[in-house]
Amino acid sequence: MEKVRDLFDLSKDNIQIKESKVHGIVLNGATEVAISNSAEALQSLSSGIANRAVGETQMNMSSSRSHCLYIFTVHQDLTKDKRTKFGKLILVDLAGSEKVEKTGAEGKILEEAKTINQSLTALGKVINAMTSSTPGKPTHIPYRDSKLTRILQDALGGCSQTALLCCCSPSPSNSSESLSTLRFGARAKHVKASVHVSCKEDLDNTKDATVYTYVDESRERILAKLRERMTADDVQLLEKLFVLEGIFFDPNSIDEIEATYEDVTSRTISSLHKAVEELSTGVEKMKRENVALKASLKVSEEFYQHQLERRSFCFIL
């Protein structure tokens, strides 16, 4: 199962992905480090990379066992017209797609390879959906199929400029992987993005009564469409989940709404599974302690019985 881990604080091993109307996709609770120059940026980057998961395979002594993202959030105050420009720079190092027969991966490394390949497949599906859409016809982009594509949603389909570097092997034995990588890069070249400057003033201007009225009307249209597909209880539960997650959707994006419902539900199930695992671990520990106590009690009883027999023997003599 995919997890987002904070490389600046390893105790945060399951960061939740949220969506903000102001800042887009955000990692809730992730460590933020203030930097003022390039040296500090490189230092923080190095400290994070040092905690990145790596492992040994037959093809690489220090193979990356995860994707790595380094996110810069930049703010610029414009004193002349009292506005604030803001933006994000996301540096991404994707782990390479692996063939098990070549790497000889087993156990934990094999499971990591499966997760890596699944997320890369999801990224390929997103690129395919973005480049195969018909003009004037809305197309569902499956950002929620993977946490990787969910985090990169703003970079891939938002107001962003994106550069992609494809790494290929010169070895003939890796020709199929190199060809697949180049084909992926060729598809990505056809993605078109609409870029504009984001300013705080522009966002503040949207917070008027007409917008709130539109939000309320859109919410009702969303719920009406959902009632056509789902039971009343499911719609009510979904509405509560929207409130908890702070999510707002286009009324026409029913597929994305259902995907969100599945995403939130899967996270809830994952949390329950984790709680069950912790309880199971606690029960097993108590069982082991119980066995040890019984063994200790048995030894004590045997020793006590031996002492009684010894005293009785001495008394008879």
N, C-alpha and C positions, 0 to 999 in steps of 0.2 A: 504494500500500500504506500502511495506517495505521502511524504511528509515534508513540510517546510521547516528547516532547522536554522536557527540563528547562529552564525559562525562567530559572532562576538560574545555570545552567551549561550553555551552549550546546554544549559538547563532548560532553555526554551526550544524544545525539540518538536513542537507541533503548532507552529504559528498559523493563525487563522487569516484567511484572505477576505477582505471587506471591500465594498465599493462605495466611494464617496462622490457626491455630486460635485464637490469642489476639486478634489485631488485625484479623482478616478480610482484606480485600483490601489489599495494600500494594504500593507502587512501589519495587522493589528498586534501591537506589543513588541514589534521588532526593535532591536537596539539602534538608536540614532547617535552618531558621533559628529560633533561640530568640527569642521575643518576650515582653515583660512588660507591654505596654500597647497601647492602640489606635493611638497614633501610630507605633509601630514596625511594627505590623501593616499600616497603610496605606502606610508607606514601602517595606516589602518587596513589597507588592502592586504598587505603582507600578513598582518596578524590574523585576518579572517581566513586567508588561504591556508595558513598553517593548521587550521582546524578542519580543513576539508577532508572528507572521507576518501581514502585511496586504498588500493589493494593490489596484490600481485597476481597476474595471469600469465599464461604462456606467451602472450604477445607483448606484454608491458609490465615492467617491474613495479611501476607506480601508477597503475591505471586509475583514472578518476572514477569513483563509484557514485558520483552525483553530479548534477548540474550546479553551476555556481553563478550567482547574480550579485552584482555590486551596484546599488542604486544611489545616485546623487540627487538630492533635491536642492534646487538653486532658487534663491529669491533675489530680486533686484528692485530696490526702491527708487522710483523716479520722482525726485523732489520738485521738478518743474510743474508737472501736472498732477502730483500727489497720487500716483498709481504705483502698484507693485506688480512687477512681472514675476512669474514663477514657471518652473519647468522641471523635468526629470531627465536624467541621463542614466540609462541602464546598460551596464556592461555585462554581457552574458558569455560564459564559457560552457558550451554544451558538451556533455560527456558523449563519447563516440558510440555509434551503434555497433553492437558486437554479435558475432556468430559464435555460439557455444562450442561448436566443433573445433573452432580455431583457438579460442581462449582457454578451453578446458575448465571453465568455471564450474564450481560445485558449491553446495550449501548456501551460505549467506551471500557469497559473491554471485552465485547463479540467480538468486532472488533479486539482487540489486540490478543485474543485467536485464532481467525481465522488465523491471520497473522503468529502467532507462529507455529500453526499446519501445515500451508502451507510450511513454511521454513523447518520444521523438516521432512515433507514428501519429499521435494526436496533433503534433505541430505540423506534420505533413498534410493532415486532413484540413487543418485551418487554412494553410496556404492554398490548397486545392480549391476550397470553398470560396476563398477571396478572389481567386483568379478565374473561376468558372462561372461567376455570377452574371446574370443577364441584366443589361442596363434597364433601369426603370422597374425592375422586379426584385422585391426584397428576398435575400437569401440568408438562411440560418447559418451562422458561423459557429462551429462547435468549440468555443473557447473553454467551456466547462468540462470537456472530456478529460482534461488534465490540469493539475495545479500549475504546471509550467506555462501552458498556453493562457491560463487565467491571469497569471501575473503579468504576462507579456501582452495582454489584450490591448492596453493603451499604445504600446510600441508597434504592434502589428496593424491594428485597425483604427487607432485613434488619431489625434492631431500630432503626428510624430514623423520625423525623418529616421529611416532605419537603414543601417549598413550591415551587410552579411558577408562574413569571411568564411569561405569553404576550405577546409583542410583535407588534402588528399595524400595518399601514400604513393611514392614512386615505385613501389614493389609490384611486379606483375601478379603476384599471388593475391593482391588486394584490389585487383582491377574492378571487380563487381561492386565493392563498397565505394570505390572512387567514382565510378560511373553513376551510382545511385546518388551520391553527394552532389555531383555536378548537375544532375537532373533536378534535384531539389533546388539548387541555387538558380537554375534557369527559370523554374516556375516562380520563385520568389521575386525575380526581377520584374515580373508583370504586375505585382501588387502596387496599387496607386493609393497615395495618402493625401489628405487635404490638410495642409499645415497653416496655422495662424497663431498669432501671439496671444497668450492667455494672461489676462490682467485681473487683479482682484476687483477693480472698479466694475468691470463688465459683469462679474459674478454677483456683486452686490446689487446691481441694477435689476437682476431677475427676481429679487425678493420682494415683489409687490403683490397686491391683492389679486390681480388678474391671474398671476402665475399660480397662486394657491388655489384659485377657483378651478383652473385647468387641471391641476393635480388631483383635486377631489373628483372632478368629472371623469378623468382618465381612470382613476381608481375604481369607480363604479362600473365603467365599461369593461375593465379587466375582470372584475368579479363576475359580471354578467356573462362574459364569454366562458369563464371557468365553470360556471354553474351548468353550462350546456354539456360539459365533458365530464364533470366530477360530481360527487355527492355533496350535499349541503355541509355535512360534517368535515369533509376534506377541504372544501373551500374555506370554511371557518378556520380550520387549523392552518391552512396556507396563509391566510390573512394575518394571523398571529405571528407566523414565522417572518413575514415581510416586515412587520413592525419591529420585531426583535433584531432582524438583520439590517434594518434601515435601507431596504431595497425599494426602488421605484423603477417601473418598466414602461416601455412603450406599449399601449394597448394591443398593438398588432403583433407583438413578440410573444405569442402564446408558447411557442416551442421553447424559448429561453426561460419563460416562467416555470414551465414544467421541469426543465433541466435544473433550475435553481431549487425547486422543491425536492428533487431527487438528491441534489448536492447537500442540502441542509439535512435531509433525512439520513443520508449516508454518514454524515459527520456525527449525527446523534447516535446512530447504530454503532459507529466506531468507538465513541466515548463509552457506550454501554459495554461493548466487547472488552475495552481496556479495563473497565471497572470489574468485570467478571474475571478477567485474567489476574488482576491484583488480588481479588478475593480467593481465587483458586490457589495462588501462590501462598497467601496467608494460611489457608486451610492445610496445604501440604506441609508448611513449616510447623504448624501446630501438631499435625500427625507425627512428624519426626520427633518433636519434643515429647509427645505423649509416649512414643515407643521408648525413647531414652529414659523417661521417668519410670516407666514400667520395668525396664531392665534394672535400673538403679534400685527400685523397690524390691525386686526379686532378690538381688544380691544382699540387700539389707536384711530381708526376711531369712535367707539362708544363713547369714552370719549370726543373726539372733538365735535361730534354732540350734546352731552349732554350739553357741555359748550355753544355752539351756542344757543341752545334752552333756556338755563338759562338766557343768556344775553338778548335775545329777550323778555323774560317774564319781566325782570327787567325794560327794556326800556318802555314797554307798561304801566306799573304801574306808 
